[in-house]
Amino acid sequence: KKPDSPENNKPFILKPKQELEDMKPHDVPKTDEVDVAASKDQPTKRKRIFLRPTNEMLQSLNLKPGPNQIKYTVCSRVRGNQSVAGNIYLLPKDCKIVISDIDGTITKSDVLGQLVPMLGKDWSHQGVAGLFNNILGGGYCILYLTARAIGQSGQTRNYLQKLNQKSTTLPPGPVIMSPDRLIPSFKREVIHRKPEIFKIACLKDIKKLFPPGSHPFFAGFGNRETDAISYRAVGIKMERIFLINPKSEIQQLTKKEVLSYDAINSIAKEVFPSIIGAVVNAIEETKESTEELLKETKEVTKELFEGTKEMTKDVINDVKEMTQGALKDAKEAIQDTHQALKEAMNL
């Protein structure tokens, strides 16, 4: 089926929930080390090694919260030093991430979404920039995930940065791409239609960066059932997965209602409750509770002080009375002794 065929413009009819959850991709490639197939120029297989920096290496970079620019430089005998720039994002360990596919999700279709912008024309779904900025404003992190080849990184970042809808651009965020070359990535994404092979492996790797038991992925936007499969594989709830078709019609997986980016934006506070607001409210509630506790403690302390004061006064009075009684008894005893001595002397 062609990406923009009338059949694809119909509202989505997804598989039952259990069947969707049971679908799993096969042969997910490892990202640490892969075999590179032999060719005429290279008759034997080679190994392509991927660098995974250790915690110590990352700590030595003194990363700051948010994006940190990095540059990789290699030396070529023919072209000399060649560099490629990128960003390392340092995110809070308790952050919540909203994932967005690019082709067919931000753009209107998979194929034309890559070609039409090259001609200087807009081929994006209206309202996506405004919605994503509101989501970012609520304290979430936007992560752009695409099965495009790493060789298209410059073109992809340039497109995301320059997309402008009513003077609103897309919010910044990590752009994660396939490490494969153009042809294998294009075949997987457009011809074989199995981008989840890369996406699930990638998202699981990202999830491993967070503390065990945490759930960093909050919601996901896509345009295919394979996107839903990828998002479900990393624990995103069905009601937080949104799929869009070329007519800009969006469906929440658990509802039949057809929405749009603008429609979701109008209820963004309900769908994406503000994390920042929740933190502020929690701080205010803690502050009020602390002030109330201090007030109660002060009152109790005052009551204890008054009680202790009364008790001390009563004890002093009792001691005073006992002392006066003892002195009186001692005086009478002395008088009796003096009288006895006087009588004894007369005798």
Secondary structure as the mmCIF struct_conf table of DSSP 4:
data_model
#
loop_
_struct_conf.conf_type_id
_struct_conf.id
_struct_conf.beg_label_comp_id
_struct_conf.beg_label_asym_id
_struct_conf.beg_label_seq_id
_struct_conf.end_label_comp_id
_struct_conf.end_label_asym_id
_struct_conf.end_label_seq_id
TURN_TY1_P TURN_TY1_P1 PRO A 3 ASP A 4
HELX_RH_3T_P HELX_RH_3T_P1 PRO A 6 ASN A 9
BEND BEND1 LYS A 10 LYS A 10
HELX_LH_PP_P HELX_LH_PP_P1 PRO A 11 PHE A 12
HELX_LH_PP_P HELX_LH_PP_P2 LEU A 14 PRO A 16
HELX_RH_AL_P HELX_RH_AL_P1 LYS A 17 ASP A 22
BEND BEND2 HIS A 26 HIS A 26
HELX_LH_PP_P HELX_LH_PP_P3 VAL A 28 LYS A 30
BEND BEND3 THR A 31 ASP A 32
STRN STRN1 GLU A 33 VAL A 36
HELX_LH_PP_P HELX_LH_PP_P4 ALA A 37 ALA A 38
BEND BEND4 LYS A 40 ASP A 41
BEND BEND5 THR A 44 THR A 44
STRN STRN2 ARG A 46 ILE A 49
HELX_RH_AL_P HELX_RH_AL_P2 ASN A 55 GLN A 59
TURN_TY1_P TURN_TY1_P2 SER A 60 ASN A 62
BEND BEND6 PRO A 65 PRO A 65
STRN STRN3 GLY A 66 SER A 76
TURN_TY1_P TURN_TY1_P3 ARG A 77 ARG A 79
STRN STRN4 GLY A 80 LEU A 90
TURN_TY1_P TURN_TY1_P4 LYS A 93 ASP A 94
STRN STRN5 ILE A 97 SER A 100
TURN_TY1_P TURN_TY1_P5 ASP A 103 ILE A 106
STRN STRN6 THR A 107 THR A 107
BEND BEND7 LYS A 108 SER A 109
TURN_TY1_P TURN_TY1_P6 ASP A 110 VAL A 111
HELX_RH_AL_P HELX_RH_AL_P3 LEU A 112 LEU A 115
HELX_RH_3T_P HELX_RH_3T_P2 VAL A 116 LEU A 119
TURN_TY1_P TURN_TY1_P7 GLY A 120 GLY A 120
STRN STRN7 SER A 124 SER A 124
TURN_TY1_P TURN_TY1_P8 GLN A 126 GLY A 127
HELX_RH_AL_P HELX_RH_AL_P4 VAL A 128 GLY A 137
TURN_TY1_P TURN_TY1_P9 GLY A 138 GLY A 139
STRN STRN8 CYS A 141 ALA A 149
HELX_RH_3T_P HELX_RH_3T_P3 ILE A 150 GLN A 152
HELX_RH_AL_P HELX_RH_AL_P5 SER A 153 LYS A 162
STRN STRN9 ASN A 164 GLN A 165
TURN_TY1_P TURN_TY1_P10 LYS A 166 SER A 167
STRN STRN10 THR A 168 THR A 169
HELX_LH_PP_P HELX_LH_PP_P5 LEU A 170 PRO A 172
STRN STRN11 VAL A 175 SER A 178
BEND BEND8 PRO A 179 ASP A 180
HELX_RH_AL_P HELX_RH_AL_P6 LEU A 182 PHE A 186
HELX_RH_PI_P HELX_RH_PI_P1 LYS A 187 ILE A 191
BEND BEND9 HIS A 192 HIS A 192
TURN_TY1_P TURN_TY1_P11 PRO A 195 PRO A 195
HELX_RH_AL_P HELX_RH_AL_P7 GLU A 196 LYS A 207
TURN_TY1_P TURN_TY1_P12 LYS A 208 LEU A 209
BEND BEND10 PHE A 210 PHE A 210
HELX_LH_PP_P HELX_LH_PP_P6 PRO A 211 PRO A 211
TURN_TY1_P TURN_TY1_P13 PRO A 212 GLY A 213
STRN STRN12 PHE A 217 GLY A 222
BEND BEND11 ASN A 223 ARG A 224
HELX_RH_AL_P HELX_RH_AL_P8 GLU A 225 ALA A 233
TURN_TY1_P TURN_TY1_P14 VAL A 234 GLY A 235
HELX_RH_3T_P HELX_RH_3T_P4 MET A 238 ARG A 240
STRN STRN13 ILE A 241 ILE A 244
TURN_TY1_P TURN_TY1_P15 PRO A 246 LYS A 247
STRN STRN14 ILE A 250 GLN A 252
TURN_TY1_P TURN_TY1_P16 LEU A 253 THR A 254
STRN STRN15 VAL A 258 LEU A 259
HELX_RH_AL_P HELX_RH_AL_P9 TYR A 261 SER A 266
TURN_TY1_P TURN_TY1_P17 ILE A 267 ILE A 267
HELX_RH_AL_P HELX_RH_AL_P10 ALA A 268 VAL A 271
BEND BEND12 PHE A 272 PHE A 272
HELX_RH_AL_P HELX_RH_AL_P11 ILE A 275 ASN A 346
#
